[in-house]
Amino acid sequence: MKLVVERNNFLKVLQKIQTIIEKKSTMPVLSHTLIETKDGKLDVLATDLELSFKGSCEAKIQTPGQIVVPARALYNIIRSLKEERVELEEDENGWLKITAGKSRFSLVSMPVEEFPVFPDIETINTVSVPPELFRKGLMKTYFSIAKEDVNPTYAGLCLEKIKDSEPKLRFVSTDTFRLTYMEIPFPELEELQFESKIMVPRKAVIEMLKLSDSEKLFVGFDNQAGVIKTENALLYVRLMENKFPQYQSLIPEKCEYKAIINKDELKDILKRIIVIMTEKTKVADFIFSSNCLSIKAENTSIGTAEEEVEIEFVKEDGDKDELKMIFNISLLLDILNALESEVFSFGLNTERLPCVITGEKDIGFKSLIAPVIEKEI
């Protein structure tokens, strides 16, 4: 194999595989990348067996071929180079020789046959999706996906078919403290080959987000796998086997109280208050009254904080003139960061029901957050 490639183009592809390659796997080949020439282009492949990625860039191919080399080392070398063009060549020992100006590197290789075969994607239909719309569905829900080491059962994003008069694709996530969903119009809903719901692993969602900033985006899912394609990249995702919980019954039909709040004003307050919080304790008292929300927090080792913001407080079905609740301000900030509306509605309930956050400009979006019970603190 011998070729010349633009450094910046090559680097962009190598950047995309760094979060996919396995660093602590018992299979050394999973920390490597397969480089191959195909159809006048340079392909870069990486996999952790759950995710498989293929990125491409233009190159001047002199001798076609394949080689498997350490992915992290290759990335660091290319990133450190200053020359615009880089020459890659397999030497007589089977190593990858990298030349750029006066710089010379050689990377040891592994047998190509040890690298996992890229999954067959021919049976999965893909449809064109507006990238900004698909990205919005991911951005407004990925933050409340449970972490794998905390709750592996919910460590994924649910994609659900909503077969209304206008077909929609619903993105749903939960970490058991919050539940967030976002619906986007999806006319080609029936082209997606899964039955009603699937779960995409958390790690895959992050990779999907990276691809969703492309000019063109194609997606496809069946009951076992998913495919996301752009002009120069292809991501294969093995779906989770576990089922997303039946969450619809958790959504209150209506709320006892409603507070109308300026989003940016509340965000600024929470960012100031969180300064005195610890990693383990990030809760504060929220006291709602007719025209004011008072927020109070205490950290016995640092100090206290108290701030107020003007609100509109409406009693829908409740009978209290003042309502005190406790929220985790870090979790609440995540939700506020996902809102586009300047003013949002905070639906409140007293009977241990979740509270509901919506915004007029956030069409299709809803987030539930559970108040903290005092004995849980």
TALINJO-V287326 format. One record per helix or strand of 3 or more residues. SS is the DSSP state (alpha for helix, beta for strand). FROM is the first residue (numbers start at 1). LEN is the number of residues. If there is no record, write none. Layout:
ss	from	len
SS	FROM	LEN
SS	FROM	LEN
This chain:
ss	from	len
beta	2	5
alpha	7	11
alpha	28	4
beta	32	7
beta	41	7
beta	51	13
beta	66	5
alpha	71	10
beta	85	6
beta	96	5
beta	103	5
alpha	112	3
alpha	131	9
alpha	142	3
alpha	152	3
beta	156	7
beta	168	7
beta	178	8
alpha	189	3
beta	197	5
alpha	202	10
beta	218	4
beta	225	5
beta	233	6
alpha	248	3
beta	257	6
alpha	263	14
beta	283	6
beta	292	8
beta	303	13
beta	323	6
alpha	329	10
beta	343	6
beta	355	5
beta	365	5
alpha	374	3
